[in-house]
Amino acid sequence: MSGKKRLSYRDIGEDILRRIAKRVWEPGALIPGEQALAAEFGCSRATVNRALQDLARAGILERRRKAGTRVSLNPVREARFVIPLVRHEIEAKGAEYGYRLLGCETAKAGKAVGDRLGLDKSARMLHVRCLHLADGAPYQYEDRWINPDAVPDARNAPFETVSPNEWLVTNAPFSRAEFVFRAARAGVEEAAQLELPEGEAVFVAERLTWLADKPVTFVRMVHPPSHRIVTKL
């Protein structure tokens, strides 16, 4: 490594995140051991260990003694706030889950979405709208934007049969997230899909995720006014 920049554990962590994002290592894959990575990066095993520990704490990797380090199948299950699967929420209430794809197309982010994700308003993104149902009744209207530069496989995802919520939890790791919960009034399409009067009060949850410095997705989830969130610690 003479004459080369000495890599920090953050540099190594970012490189590992890039490989996961590009599917060099897919969910569930066993990654090289500390000794092999240290040789590749030209650094000590302690530096590699610190990078892997940080990614494990973020839920990106799973580390087990004598079993090695794997890319998490559910990349956020060890995060303090777990990304829920809407299907599981509904089934946990004893209701039958239903899903309806309303629209899926490539479109410009626009100023509002671009500002939230730190992208230019002309950035091309995948725009997916769908409805989740409980026993046939509207449960959640999902309006989601996905950055194909961060998740290229999303272009060919089977959103006709699998919700973007469920597909992304399995296929799109992230390193940080932002959550917003607020009250709002239903817009025209939201009201129509949730079978509510236009302007009715609704419960809105918004979530943004990033992989390193690259935005992954922005989603707005709209629920009827009776919806509530229960968190157990």
mmCIF file of the C-alpha atoms, coordinates in Angstrom:
data_MODEL
# 
_entry.id   MODEL 
# 
loop_
_atom_site.group_PDB 
_atom_site.id 
_atom_site.type_symbol 
_atom_site.label_atom_id 
_atom_site.label_alt_id 
_atom_site.label_comp_id 
_atom_site.label_asym_id 
_atom_site.label_entity_id 
_atom_site.label_seq_id 
_atom_site.pdbx_PDB_ins_code 
_atom_site.Cartn_x 
_atom_site.Cartn_y 
_atom_site.Cartn_z 
_atom_site.occupancy 
_atom_site.B_iso_or_equiv 
_atom_site.pdbx_formal_charge 
_atom_site.auth_seq_id 
_atom_site.auth_comp_id 
_atom_site.auth_asym_id 
_atom_site.auth_atom_id 
_atom_site.pdbx_PDB_model_num 
ATOM 1   C CA . MET A 1 1   ? 0.000   0.000   0.000   1.00 0.00 ? 1   MET A CA 1 
ATOM 2   C CA . SER A 1 2   ? 3.049   2.290   -0.190  1.00 0.00 ? 2   SER A CA 1 
ATOM 3   C CA . GLY A 1 3   ? 2.094   5.598   -1.799  1.00 0.00 ? 3   GLY A CA 1 
ATOM 4   C CA . LYS A 1 4   ? -1.624  4.829   -1.617  1.00 0.00 ? 4   LYS A CA 1 
ATOM 5   C CA . LYS A 1 5   ? -4.199  6.484   0.576   1.00 0.00 ? 5   LYS A CA 1 
ATOM 6   C CA . ARG A 1 6   ? -4.748  4.579   3.802   1.00 0.00 ? 6   ARG A CA 1 
ATOM 7   C CA . LEU A 1 7   ? -8.371  3.460   3.925   1.00 0.00 ? 7   LEU A CA 1 
ATOM 8   C CA . SER A 1 8   ? -10.510 4.115   6.991   1.00 0.00 ? 8   SER A CA 1 
ATOM 9   C CA . TYR A 1 9   ? -13.211 1.790   8.270   1.00 0.00 ? 9   TYR A CA 1 
ATOM 10  C CA . ARG A 1 10  ? -15.754 4.242   6.804   1.00 0.00 ? 10  ARG A CA 1 
ATOM 11  C CA . ASP A 1 11  ? -14.159 3.916   3.342   1.00 0.00 ? 11  ASP A CA 1 
ATOM 12  C CA . ILE A 1 12  ? -14.356 0.137   3.599   1.00 0.00 ? 12  ILE A CA 1 
ATOM 13  C CA . GLY A 1 13  ? -17.951 0.249   4.823   1.00 0.00 ? 13  GLY A CA 1 
ATOM 14  C CA . GLU A 1 14  ? -18.984 2.463   1.896   1.00 0.00 ? 14  GLU A CA 1 
ATOM 15  C CA . ASP A 1 15  ? -17.282 0.116   -0.576  1.00 0.00 ? 15  ASP A CA 1 
ATOM 16  C CA . ILE A 1 16  ? -19.116 -2.872  0.904   1.00 0.00 ? 16  ILE A CA 1 
ATOM 17  C CA . LEU A 1 17  ? -22.421 -0.961  0.682   1.00 0.00 ? 17  LEU A CA 1 
ATOM 18  C CA . ARG A 1 18  ? -21.755 -0.198  -2.991  1.00 0.00 ? 18  ARG A CA 1 
ATOM 19  C CA . ARG A 1 19  ? -21.168 -3.892  -3.722  1.00 0.00 ? 19  ARG A CA 1 
ATOM 20  C CA . ILE A 1 20  ? -24.400 -4.846  -1.971  1.00 0.00 ? 20  ILE A CA 1 
ATOM 21  C CA . ALA A 1 21  ? -26.305 -2.164  -3.887  1.00 0.00 ? 21  ALA A CA 1 
ATOM 22  C CA . LYS A 1 22  ? -24.885 -3.447  -7.194  1.00 0.00 ? 22  LYS A CA 1 
ATOM 23  C CA . ARG A 1 23  ? -25.823 -7.027  -6.220  1.00 0.00 ? 23  ARG A CA 1 
ATOM 24  C CA . VAL A 1 24  ? -22.218 -8.226  -6.203  1.00 0.00 ? 24  VAL A CA 1 
ATOM 25  C CA . TRP A 1 25  ? -23.316 -9.788  -2.920  1.00 0.00 ? 25  TRP A CA 1 
ATOM 26  C CA . GLU A 1 26  ? -27.031 -10.569 -2.895  1.00 0.00 ? 26  GLU A CA 1 
ATOM 27  C CA . PRO A 1 27  ? -29.288 -10.875 0.187   1.00 0.00 ? 27  PRO A CA 1 
ATOM 28  C CA . GLY A 1 28  ? -28.270 -13.976 2.127   1.00 0.00 ? 28  GLY A CA 1 
ATOM 29  C CA . ALA A 1 29  ? -24.855 -14.233 0.434   1.00 0.00 ? 29  ALA A CA 1 
ATOM 30  C CA . LEU A 1 30  ? -21.775 -15.063 2.483   1.00 0.00 ? 30  LEU A CA 1 
ATOM 31  C CA . ILE A 1 31  ? -19.153 -12.335 2.031   1.00 0.00 ? 31  ILE A CA 1 
ATOM 32  C CA . PRO A 1 32  ? -15.360 -12.835 2.255   1.00 0.00 ? 32  PRO A CA 1 
ATOM 33  C CA . GLY A 1 33  ? -13.841 -13.148 5.716   1.00 0.00 ? 33  GLY A CA 1 
ATOM 34  C CA . GLU A 1 34  ? -11.989 -10.420 7.589   1.00 0.00 ? 34  GLU A CA 1 
ATOM 35  C CA . GLN A 1 35  ? -8.559  -11.723 6.587   1.00 0.00 ? 35  GLN A CA 1 
ATOM 36  C CA . ALA A 1 36  ? -9.445  -11.798 2.870   1.00 0.00 ? 36  ALA A CA 1 
ATOM 37  C CA . LEU A 1 37  ? -10.985 -8.311  3.012   1.00 0.00 ? 37  LEU A CA 1 
ATOM 38  C CA . ALA A 1 38  ? -8.002  -6.927  4.931   1.00 0.00 ? 38  ALA A CA 1 
ATOM 39  C CA . ALA A 1 39  ? -5.676  -8.279  2.229   1.00 0.00 ? 39  ALA A CA 1 
ATOM 40  C CA . GLU A 1 40  ? -7.853  -6.818  -0.528  1.00 0.00 ? 40  GLU A CA 1 
ATOM 41  C CA . PHE A 1 41  ? -8.113  -3.362  1.054   1.00 0.00 ? 41  PHE A CA 1 
ATOM 42  C CA . GLY A 1 42  ? -4.527  -3.336  2.312   1.00 0.00 ? 42  GLY A CA 1 
ATOM 43  C CA . CYS A 1 43  ? -5.465  -2.619  5.919   1.00 0.00 ? 43  CYS A CA 1 
ATOM 44  C CA . SER A 1 44  ? -5.594  -4.353  9.280   1.00 0.00 ? 44  SER A CA 1 
ATOM 45  C CA . ARG A 1 45  ? -8.226  -6.903  10.275  1.00 0.00 ? 45  ARG A CA 1 
ATOM 46  C CA . ALA A 1 46  ? -9.220  -4.538  13.091  1.00 0.00 ? 46  ALA A CA 1 
ATOM 47  C CA . THR A 1 47  ? -10.184 -1.861  10.541  1.00 0.00 ? 47  THR A CA 1 
ATOM 48  C CA . VAL A 1 48  ? -12.248 -4.363  8.538   1.00 0.00 ? 48  VAL A CA 1 
ATOM 49  C CA . ASN A 1 49  ? -13.849 -5.657  11.733  1.00 0.00 ? 49  ASN A CA 1 
ATOM 50  C CA . ARG A 1 50  ? -14.956 -2.154  12.723  1.00 0.00 ? 50  ARG A CA 1 
ATOM 51  C CA . ALA A 1 51  ? -16.507 -1.579  9.276   1.00 0.00 ? 51  ALA A CA 1 
ATOM 52  C CA . LEU A 1 52  ? -18.377 -4.885  9.411   1.00 0.00 ? 52  LEU A CA 1 
ATOM 53  C CA . GLN A 1 53  ? -19.571 -4.247  12.964  1.00 0.00 ? 53  GLN A CA 1 
ATOM 54  C CA . ASP A 1 54  ? -21.011 -0.867  11.923  1.00 0.00 ? 54  ASP A CA 1 
ATOM 55  C CA . LEU A 1 55  ? -22.892 -2.449  9.017   1.00 0.00 ? 55  LEU A CA 1 
ATOM 56  C CA . ALA A 1 56  ? -24.142 -5.223  11.286  1.00 0.00 ? 56  ALA A CA 1 
ATOM 57  C CA . ARG A 1 57  ? -25.467 -2.672  13.788  1.00 0.00 ? 57  ARG A CA 1 
ATOM 58  C CA . ALA A 1 58  ? -27.271 -0.938  10.908  1.00 0.00 ? 58  ALA A CA 1 
ATOM 59  C CA . GLY A 1 59  ? -28.906 -4.253  9.976   1.00 0.00 ? 59  GLY A CA 1 
ATOM 60  C CA . ILE A 1 60  ? -27.134 -4.521  6.596   1.00 0.00 ? 60  ILE A CA 1 
ATOM 61  C CA . LEU A 1 61  ? -25.044 -7.550  7.572   1.00 0.00 ? 61  LEU A CA 1 
ATOM 62  C CA . GLU A 1 62  ? -25.538 -10.539 9.859   1.00 0.00 ? 62  GLU A CA 1 
ATOM 63  C CA . ARG A 1 63  ? -22.493 -11.793 11.757  1.00 0.00 ? 63  ARG A CA 1 
ATOM 64  C CA . ARG A 1 64  ? -22.351 -15.178 13.474  1.00 0.00 ? 64  ARG A CA 1 
ATOM 65  C CA . ARG A 1 65  ? -19.371 -16.698 15.164  1.00 0.00 ? 65  ARG A CA 1 
ATOM 66  C CA . LYS A 1 66  ? -17.859 -19.540 13.106  1.00 0.00 ? 66  LYS A CA 1 
ATOM 67  C CA . ALA A 1 67  ? -20.593 -19.066 10.475  1.00 0.00 ? 67  ALA A CA 1 
ATOM 68  C CA . GLY A 1 68  ? -19.181 -15.940 8.838   1.00 0.00 ? 68  GLY A CA 1 
ATOM 69  C CA . THR A 1 69  ? -20.808 -12.707 7.700   1.00 0.00 ? 69  THR A CA 1 
ATOM 70  C CA . ARG A 1 70  ? -23.800 -12.585 5.370   1.00 0.00 ? 70  ARG A CA 1 
ATOM 71  C CA . VAL A 1 71  ? -25.832 -9.868  3.682   1.00 0.00 ? 71  VAL A CA 1 
ATOM 72  C CA . SER A 1 72  ? -29.081 -9.632  5.647   1.00 0.00 ? 72  SER A CA 1 
ATOM 73  C CA . LEU A 1 73  ? -32.148 -11.192 4.044   1.00 0.00 ? 73  LEU A CA 1 
ATOM 74  C CA . ASN A 1 74  ? -34.190 -8.532  5.837   1.00 0.00 ? 74  ASN A CA 1 
ATOM 75  C CA . PRO A 1 75  ? -31.734 -5.611  5.827   1.00 0.00 ? 75  PRO A CA 1 
ATOM 76  C CA . VAL A 1 76  ? -33.445 -3.669  8.609   1.00 0.00 ? 76  VAL A CA 1 
ATOM 77  C CA . ARG A 1 77  ? -34.535 -6.278  11.105  1.00 0.00 ? 77  ARG A CA 1 
ATOM 78  C CA . GLU A 1 78  ? -31.956 -5.114  13.633  1.00 0.00 ? 78  GLU A CA 1 
ATOM 79  C CA . ALA A 1 79  ? -32.749 -1.432  13.213  1.00 0.00 ? 79  ALA A CA 1 
ATOM 80  C CA . ARG A 1 80  ? -34.485 0.300   16.089  1.00 0.00 ? 80  ARG A CA 1 
ATOM 81  C CA . PHE A 1 81  ? -37.485 1.064   13.912  1.00 0.00 ? 81  PHE A CA 1 
ATOM 82  C CA . VAL A 1 82  ? -38.247 -1.921  11.707  1.00 0.00 ? 82  VAL A CA 1 
ATOM 83  C CA . ILE A 1 83  ? -39.770 -1.385  8.278   1.00 0.00 ? 83  ILE A CA 1 
ATOM 84  C CA . PRO A 1 84  ? -43.118 -3.187  8.601   1.00 0.00 ? 84  PRO A CA 1 
ATOM 85  C CA . LEU A 1 85  ? -44.682 -5.393  5.952   1.00 0.00 ? 85  LEU A CA 1 
ATOM 86  C CA . VAL A 1 86  ? -48.230 -4.177  5.404   1.00 0.00 ? 86  VAL A CA 1 
ATOM 87  C CA . ARG A 1 87  ? -49.335 -7.728  4.657   1.00 0.00 ? 87  ARG A CA 1 
ATOM 88  C CA . HIS A 1 88  ? -48.070 -8.872  8.058   1.00 0.00 ? 88  HIS A CA 1 
ATOM 89  C CA . GLU A 1 89  ? -49.806 -5.937  9.791   1.00 0.00 ? 89  GLU A CA 1 
ATOM 90  C CA . ILE A 1 90  ? -53.129 -6.884  8.264   1.00 0.00 ? 90  ILE A CA 1 
ATOM 91  C CA . GLU A 1 91  ? -52.781 -10.621 8.855   1.00 0.00 ? 91  GLU A CA 1 
ATOM 92  C CA . ALA A 1 92  ? -51.766 -9.962  12.480  1.00 0.00 ? 92  ALA A CA 1 
ATOM 93  C CA . LYS A 1 93  ? -55.166 -8.318  12.946  1.00 0.00 ? 93  LYS A CA 1 
ATOM 94  C CA . GLY A 1 94  ? -56.832 -11.541 11.805  1.00 0.00 ? 94  GLY A CA 1 
ATOM 95  C CA . ALA A 1 95  ? -57.895 -10.043 8.463   1.00 0.00 ? 95  ALA A CA 1 
ATOM 96  C CA . GLU A 1 96  ? -57.346 -11.310 4.931   1.00 0.00 ? 96  GLU A CA 1 
ATOM 97  C CA . TYR A 1 97  ? -54.728 -9.331  3.016   1.00 0.00 ? 97  TYR A CA 1 
ATOM 98  C CA . GLY A 1 98  ? -55.457 -7.939  -0.435  1.00 0.00 ? 98  GLY A CA 1 
ATOM 99  C CA . TYR A 1 99  ? -53.309 -5.963  -2.856  1.00 0.00 ? 99  TYR A CA 1 
ATOM 100 C CA . ARG A 1 100 ? -54.128 -3.890  -5.928  1.00 0.00 ? 100 ARG A CA 1 
ATOM 101 C CA . LEU A 1 101 ? -51.587 -2.216  -8.229  1.00 0.00 ? 101 LEU A CA 1 
ATOM 102 C CA . LEU A 1 102 ? -52.958 1.145   -9.397  1.00 0.00 ? 102 LEU A CA 1 
ATOM 103 C CA . GLY A 1 103 ? -50.099 2.399   -11.530 1.00 0.00 ? 103 GLY A CA 1 
ATOM 104 C CA . CYS A 1 104 ? -46.402 1.836   -12.286 1.00 0.00 ? 104 CYS A CA 1 
ATOM 105 C CA . GLU A 1 105 ? -44.455 4.051   -14.675 1.00 0.00 ? 105 GLU A CA 1 
ATOM 106 C CA . THR A 1 106 ? -41.171 5.882   -15.109 1.00 0.00 ? 106 THR A CA 1 
ATOM 107 C CA . ALA A 1 107 ? -41.587 9.611   -14.557 1.00 0.00 ? 107 ALA A CA 1 
ATOM 108 C CA . LYS A 1 108 ? -39.665 12.746  -13.620 1.00 0.00 ? 108 LYS A CA 1 
ATOM 109 C CA . ALA A 1 109 ? -39.290 13.194  -9.870  1.00 0.00 ? 109 ALA A CA 1 
ATOM 110 C CA . GLY A 1 110 ? -40.623 16.741  -9.931  1.00 0.00 ? 110 GLY A CA 1 
ATOM 111 C CA . LYS A 1 111 ? -39.609 19.464  -7.487  1.00 0.00 ? 111 LYS A CA 1 
ATOM 112 C CA . ALA A 1 112 ? -41.385 18.178  -4.369  1.00 0.00 ? 112 ALA A CA 1 
ATOM 113 C CA . VAL A 1 113 ? -40.018 14.623  -4.556  1.00 0.00 ? 113 VAL A CA 1 
ATOM 114 C CA . GLY A 1 114 ? -36.633 15.766  -5.875  1.00 0.00 ? 114 GLY A CA 1 
ATOM 115 C CA . ASP A 1 115 ? -36.205 18.168  -2.949  1.00 0.00 ? 115 ASP A CA 1 
ATOM 116 C CA . ARG A 1 116 ? -37.046 15.443  -0.422  1.00 0.00 ? 116 ARG A CA 1 
ATOM 117 C CA . LEU A 1 117 ? -34.499 13.029  -1.899  1.00 0.00 ? 117 LEU A CA 1 
ATOM 118 C CA . GLY A 1 118 ? -31.829 15.543  -2.882  1.00 0.00 ? 118 GLY A CA 1 
ATOM 119 C CA . LEU A 1 119 ? -32.258 14.798  -6.602  1.00 0.00 ? 119 LEU A CA 1 
ATOM 120 C CA . ASP A 1 120 ? -32.811 17.053  -9.590  1.00 0.00 ? 120 ASP A CA 1 
ATOM 121 C CA . LYS A 1 121 ? -36.482 17.509  -10.444 1.00 0.00 ? 121 LYS A CA 1 
ATOM 122 C CA . SER A 1 122 ? -35.804 16.006  -13.889 1.00 0.00 ? 122 SER A CA 1 
ATOM 123 C CA . ALA A 1 123 ? -34.383 12.764  -12.433 1.00 0.00 ? 123 ALA A CA 1 
ATOM 124 C CA . ARG A 1 124 ? -36.153 9.718   -13.872 1.00 0.00 ? 124 ARG A CA 1 
ATOM 125 C CA . MET A 1 125 ? -37.712 7.554   -11.178 1.00 0.00 ? 125 MET A CA 1 
ATOM 126 C CA . LEU A 1 126 ? -40.099 4.650   -10.892 1.00 0.00 ? 126 LEU A CA 1 
ATOM 127 C CA . HIS A 1 127 ? -43.489 5.847   -9.630  1.00 0.00 ? 127 HIS A CA 1 
ATOM 128 C CA . VAL A 1 128 ? -45.658 3.105   -8.119  1.00 0.00 ? 128 VAL A CA 1 
ATOM 129 C CA . ARG A 1 129 ? -49.141 3.545   -6.640  1.00 0.00 ? 129 ARG A CA 1 
ATOM 130 C CA . CYS A 1 130 ? -51.030 0.726   -4.974  1.00 0.00 ? 130 CYS A CA 1 
ATOM 131 C CA . LEU A 1 131 ? -53.742 -0.094  -2.475  1.00 0.00 ? 131 LEU A CA 1 
ATOM 132 C CA . HIS A 1 132 ? -53.533 -2.515  0.445   1.00 0.00 ? 132 HIS A CA 1 
ATOM 133 C CA . LEU A 1 133 ? -56.800 -4.034  1.661   1.00 0.00 ? 133 LEU A CA 1 
ATOM 134 C CA . ALA A 1 134 ? -57.975 -5.779  4.834   1.00 0.00 ? 134 ALA A CA 1 
ATOM 135 C CA . ASP A 1 135 ? -60.925 -8.131  4.305   1.00 0.00 ? 135 ASP A CA 1 
ATOM 136 C CA . GLY A 1 136 ? -61.627 -6.291  1.073   1.00 0.00 ? 136 GLY A CA 1 
ATOM 137 C CA . ALA A 1 137 ? -61.743 -2.835  2.676   1.00 0.00 ? 137 ALA A CA 1 
ATOM 138 C CA . PRO A 1 138 ? -59.122 -0.108  1.938   1.00 0.00 ? 138 PRO A CA 1 
ATOM 139 C CA . TYR A 1 139 ? -56.358 -0.173  4.562   1.00 0.00 ? 139 TYR A CA 1 
ATOM 140 C CA . GLN A 1 140 ? -53.485 1.855   3.082   1.00 0.00 ? 140 GLN A CA 1 
ATOM 141 C CA . TYR A 1 141 ? -52.928 3.884   -0.088  1.00 0.00 ? 141 TYR A CA 1 
ATOM 142 C CA . GLU A 1 142 ? -49.228 3.730   -1.039  1.00 0.00 ? 142 GLU A CA 1 
ATOM 143 C CA . ASP A 1 143 ? -47.650 6.356   -3.305  1.00 0.00 ? 143 ASP A CA 1 
ATOM 144 C CA . ARG A 1 144 ? -43.993 5.462   -3.816  1.00 0.00 ? 144 ARG A CA 1 
ATOM 145 C CA . TRP A 1 145 ? -41.009 6.778   -5.788  1.00 0.00 ? 145 TRP A CA 1 
ATOM 146 C CA . ILE A 1 146 ? -38.026 4.451   -6.324  1.00 0.00 ? 146 ILE A CA 1 
ATOM 147 C CA . ASN A 1 147 ? -34.586 5.540   -7.512  1.00 0.00 ? 147 ASN A CA 1 
ATOM 148 C CA . PRO A 1 148 ? -33.537 3.008   -10.205 1.00 0.00 ? 148 PRO A CA 1 
ATOM 149 C CA . ASP A 1 149 ? -29.914 4.133   -9.905  1.00 0.00 ? 149 ASP A CA 1 
ATOM 150 C CA . ALA A 1 150 ? -29.936 2.724   -6.355  1.00 0.00 ? 150 ALA A CA 1 
ATOM 151 C CA . VAL A 1 151 ? -32.210 -0.256  -7.068  1.00 0.00 ? 151 VAL A CA 1 
ATOM 152 C CA . PRO A 1 152 ? -31.815 -1.207  -10.755 1.00 0.00 ? 152 PRO A CA 1 
ATOM 153 C CA . ASP A 1 153 ? -33.757 -4.481  -10.325 1.00 0.00 ? 153 ASP A CA 1 
ATOM 154 C CA . ALA A 1 154 ? -36.873 -2.467  -9.436  1.00 0.00 ? 154 ALA A CA 1 
ATOM 155 C CA . ARG A 1 155 ? -37.394 -1.797  -13.156 1.00 0.00 ? 155 ARG A CA 1 
ATOM 156 C CA . ASN A 1 156 ? -38.339 -5.461  -13.614 1.00 0.00 ? 156 ASN A CA 1 
ATOM 157 C CA . ALA A 1 157 ? -39.920 -6.134  -10.220 1.00 0.00 ? 157 ALA A CA 1 
ATOM 158 C CA . PRO A 1 158 ? -43.255 -8.038  -10.307 1.00 0.00 ? 158 PRO A CA 1 
ATOM 159 C CA . PHE A 1 159 ? -45.310 -5.247  -8.733  1.00 0.00 ? 159 PHE A CA 1 
ATOM 160 C CA . GLU A 1 160 ? -48.462 -6.653  -10.340 1.00 0.00 ? 160 GLU A CA 1 
ATOM 161 C CA . THR A 1 161 ? -48.405 -9.427  -7.743  1.00 0.00 ? 161 THR A CA 1 
ATOM 162 C CA . VAL A 1 162 ? -45.963 -8.252  -5.033  1.00 0.00 ? 162 VAL A CA 1 
ATOM 163 C CA . SER A 1 163 ? -46.270 -4.887  -3.314  1.00 0.00 ? 163 SER A CA 1 
ATOM 164 C CA . PRO A 1 164 ? -43.314 -2.474  -3.537  1.00 0.00 ? 164 PRO A CA 1 
ATOM 165 C CA . ASN A 1 165 ? -43.294 -2.446  0.267   1.00 0.00 ? 165 ASN A CA 1 
ATOM 166 C CA . GLU A 1 166 ? -42.649 -6.187  0.426   1.00 0.00 ? 166 GLU A CA 1 
ATOM 167 C CA . TRP A 1 167 ? -40.298 -6.311  -2.565  1.00 0.00 ? 167 TRP A CA 1 
ATOM 168 C CA . LEU A 1 168 ? -38.065 -3.486  -1.322  1.00 0.00 ? 168 LEU A CA 1 
ATOM 169 C CA . VAL A 1 169 ? -37.765 -4.852  2.230   1.00 0.00 ? 169 VAL A CA 1 
ATOM 170 C CA . THR A 1 170 ? -36.312 -8.034  0.726   1.00 0.00 ? 170 THR A CA 1 
ATOM 171 C CA . ASN A 1 171 ? -34.299 -6.576  -2.152  1.00 0.00 ? 171 ASN A CA 1 
ATOM 172 C CA . ALA A 1 172 ? -33.161 -3.052  -1.279  1.00 0.00 ? 172 ALA A CA 1 
ATOM 173 C CA . PRO A 1 173 ? -30.822 -2.626  1.707   1.00 0.00 ? 173 PRO A CA 1 
ATOM 174 C CA . PHE A 1 174 ? -30.409 0.858   3.153   1.00 0.00 ? 174 PHE A CA 1 
ATOM 175 C CA . SER A 1 175 ? -28.063 2.482   5.636   1.00 0.00 ? 175 SER A CA 1 
ATOM 176 C CA . ARG A 1 176 ? -30.233 5.316   6.969   1.00 0.00 ? 176 ARG A CA 1 
ATOM 177 C CA . ALA A 1 177 ? -33.861 6.372   6.972   1.00 0.00 ? 177 ALA A CA 1 
ATOM 178 C CA . GLU A 1 178 ? -36.157 9.253   7.841   1.00 0.00 ? 178 GLU A CA 1 
ATOM 179 C CA . PHE A 1 179 ? -39.715 8.793   9.145   1.00 0.00 ? 179 PHE A CA 1 
ATOM 180 C CA . VAL A 1 180 ? -42.483 11.398  9.267   1.00 0.00 ? 180 VAL A CA 1 
ATOM 181 C CA . PHE A 1 181 ? -45.933 10.862  10.819  1.00 0.00 ? 181 PHE A CA 1 
ATOM 182 C CA . ARG A 1 182 ? -48.634 13.490  10.521  1.00 0.00 ? 182 ARG A CA 1 
ATOM 183 C CA . ALA A 1 183 ? -52.293 14.285  10.078  1.00 0.00 ? 183 ALA A CA 1 
ATOM 184 C CA . ALA A 1 184 ? -53.483 15.575  6.711   1.00 0.00 ? 184 ALA A CA 1 
ATOM 185 C CA . ARG A 1 185 ? -56.555 15.847  4.517   1.00 0.00 ? 185 ARG A CA 1 
ATOM 186 C CA . ALA A 1 186 ? -57.187 13.324  1.752   1.00 0.00 ? 186 ALA A CA 1 
ATOM 187 C CA . GLY A 1 187 ? -56.561 14.483  -1.794  1.00 0.00 ? 187 GLY A CA 1 
ATOM 188 C CA . VAL A 1 188 ? -58.798 13.505  -4.698  1.00 0.00 ? 188 VAL A CA 1 
ATOM 189 C CA . GLU A 1 189 ? -57.161 10.158  -5.545  1.00 0.00 ? 189 GLU A CA 1 
ATOM 190 C CA . GLU A 1 190 ? -56.417 9.273   -1.921  1.00 0.00 ? 190 GLU A CA 1 
ATOM 191 C CA . ALA A 1 191 ? -60.041 9.865   -0.956  1.00 0.00 ? 191 ALA A CA 1 
ATOM 192 C CA . ALA A 1 192 ? -61.335 7.868   -3.924  1.00 0.00 ? 192 ALA A CA 1 
ATOM 193 C CA . GLN A 1 193 ? -59.109 4.864   -3.226  1.00 0.00 ? 193 GLN A CA 1 
ATOM 194 C CA . LEU A 1 194 ? -59.761 4.882   0.539   1.00 0.00 ? 194 LEU A CA 1 
ATOM 195 C CA . GLU A 1 195 ? -63.494 5.399   -0.039  1.00 0.00 ? 195 GLU A CA 1 
ATOM 196 C CA . LEU A 1 196 ? -63.535 8.612   1.988   1.00 0.00 ? 196 LEU A CA 1 
ATOM 197 C CA . PRO A 1 197 ? -64.975 12.072  1.323   1.00 0.00 ? 197 PRO A CA 1 
ATOM 198 C CA . GLU A 1 198 ? -62.445 14.402  -0.317  1.00 0.00 ? 198 GLU A CA 1 
ATOM 199 C CA . GLY A 1 199 ? -60.734 16.482  2.365   1.00 0.00 ? 199 GLY A CA 1 
ATOM 200 C CA . GLU A 1 200 ? -61.416 13.907  5.100   1.00 0.00 ? 200 GLU A CA 1 
ATOM 201 C CA . ALA A 1 201 ? -58.782 13.742  7.845   1.00 0.00 ? 201 ALA A CA 1 
ATOM 202 C CA . VAL A 1 202 ? -56.282 10.928  7.252   1.00 0.00 ? 202 VAL A CA 1 
ATOM 203 C CA . PHE A 1 203 ? -53.216 9.501   8.966   1.00 0.00 ? 203 PHE A CA 1 
ATOM 204 C CA . VAL A 1 204 ? -50.071 9.886   6.832   1.00 0.00 ? 204 VAL A CA 1 
ATOM 205 C CA . ALA A 1 205 ? -46.729 8.139   7.253   1.00 0.00 ? 205 ALA A CA 1 
ATOM 206 C CA . GLU A 1 206 ? -43.793 9.137   5.033   1.00 0.00 ? 206 GLU A CA 1 
ATOM 207 C CA . ARG A 1 207 ? -40.508 7.302   4.781   1.00 0.00 ? 207 ARG A CA 1 
ATOM 208 C CA . LEU A 1 208 ? -37.251 8.078   2.968   1.00 0.00 ? 208 LEU A CA 1 
ATOM 209 C CA . THR A 1 209 ? -34.292 5.699   2.765   1.00 0.00 ? 209 THR A CA 1 
ATOM 210 C CA . TRP A 1 210 ? -30.693 6.003   1.527   1.00 0.00 ? 210 TRP A CA 1 
ATOM 211 C CA . LEU A 1 211 ? -27.851 3.605   0.826   1.00 0.00 ? 211 LEU A CA 1 
ATOM 212 C CA . ALA A 1 212 ? -24.703 5.531   1.761   1.00 0.00 ? 212 ALA A CA 1 
ATOM 213 C CA . ASP A 1 213 ? -25.326 8.912   0.043   1.00 0.00 ? 213 ASP A CA 1 
ATOM 214 C CA . LYS A 1 214 ? -27.659 7.555   -2.651  1.00 0.00 ? 214 LYS A CA 1 
ATOM 215 C CA . PRO A 1 215 ? -31.449 7.910   -2.140  1.00 0.00 ? 215 PRO A CA 1 
ATOM 216 C CA . VAL A 1 216 ? -33.374 4.635   -2.471  1.00 0.00 ? 216 VAL A CA 1 
ATOM 217 C CA . THR A 1 217 ? -37.054 5.481   -2.089  1.00 0.00 ? 217 THR A CA 1 
ATOM 218 C CA . PHE A 1 218 ? -39.622 7.999   -0.895  1.00 0.00 ? 218 PHE A CA 1 
ATOM 219 C CA . VAL A 1 219 ? -43.060 6.694   0.033   1.00 0.00 ? 219 VAL A CA 1 
ATOM 220 C CA . ARG A 1 220 ? -46.230 8.365   1.264   1.00 0.00 ? 220 ARG A CA 1 
ATOM 221 C CA . MET A 1 221 ? -48.610 5.953   3.011   1.00 0.00 ? 221 MET A CA 1 
ATOM 222 C CA . VAL A 1 222 ? -52.142 7.228   3.642   1.00 0.00 ? 222 VAL A CA 1 
ATOM 223 C CA . HIS A 1 223 ? -54.577 5.545   6.045   1.00 0.00 ? 223 HIS A CA 1 
ATOM 224 C CA . PRO A 1 224 ? -58.196 6.144   7.079   1.00 0.00 ? 224 PRO A CA 1 
ATOM 225 C CA . PRO A 1 225 ? -58.587 8.349   10.198  1.00 0.00 ? 225 PRO A CA 1 
ATOM 226 C CA . SER A 1 226 ? -59.188 5.287   12.402  1.00 0.00 ? 226 SER A CA 1 
ATOM 227 C CA . HIS A 1 227 ? -55.641 4.010   11.806  1.00 0.00 ? 227 HIS A CA 1 
ATOM 228 C CA . ARG A 1 228 ? -53.210 3.860   14.703  1.00 0.00 ? 228 ARG A CA 1 
ATOM 229 C CA . ILE A 1 229 ? -49.609 2.726   15.260  1.00 0.00 ? 229 ILE A CA 1 
ATOM 230 C CA . VAL A 1 230 ? -48.608 0.730   18.346  1.00 0.00 ? 230 VAL A CA 1 
ATOM 231 C CA . THR A 1 231 ? -44.913 0.394   19.220  1.00 0.00 ? 231 THR A CA 1 
ATOM 232 C CA . LYS A 1 232 ? -43.619 -2.017  21.857  1.00 0.00 ? 232 LYS A CA 1 
ATOM 233 C CA . LEU A 1 233 ? -40.158 -1.613  23.375  1.00 0.00 ? 233 LEU A CA 1 
# 
